[in-house]
Amino acid sequence: MDKYFRLINREHPLPENYIPDNLTDIGLPFDALPGEQKRLLEEKTAYAVLELIARSRREGLNLYCISGYRSYKRQAELYEESRSAVSYVAPPGTSEHQSGLALDLSCPAARMELTEAFADTKEGIWLAAHAPLYGFILRYPKNKEQITGIPYEPWHIRYVTKPLASYLSMTGLTLEEYHAMENPVEIS
């Protein structure tokens, strides 16, 4: 299956040794220092984000990248750290960040935090409406927690290509629901 369509979750984890091809830092506006691993994204994903952010800037918005690629090892560290916290962190191998296809975004109006309040900012509203035009879905939508297994995350986008993002956006399906279809629509 095409890597962009791949379902990554607790039932469909990535192998511990999985590292995406073509990880790159193309200089996107990150709330992270140069050289930090979380600035990396799979190349096609990075250029799609560049187009998305360029358009948002032309419209007077201030989207910033917070976290892109995360290795299996780094996810394991975060998972262990979170076990005593109230937050949700995916177990290692089950985070889309390991694929290089996922990105967390925020903005100054949300104090650059990953919080549900981001959804109500101008940037969050714009992202929800425009992400599919650039091949992204809001991966963990509101009221789909029972299906995705992940609480609502209006800041987390996943690159799935423009045709699939448009289809999922129009139908309201999650990636899990798409993969569960008996005869999924052929997207190309």
Disulfide bonds with the S-S distance in Angstrom:
none
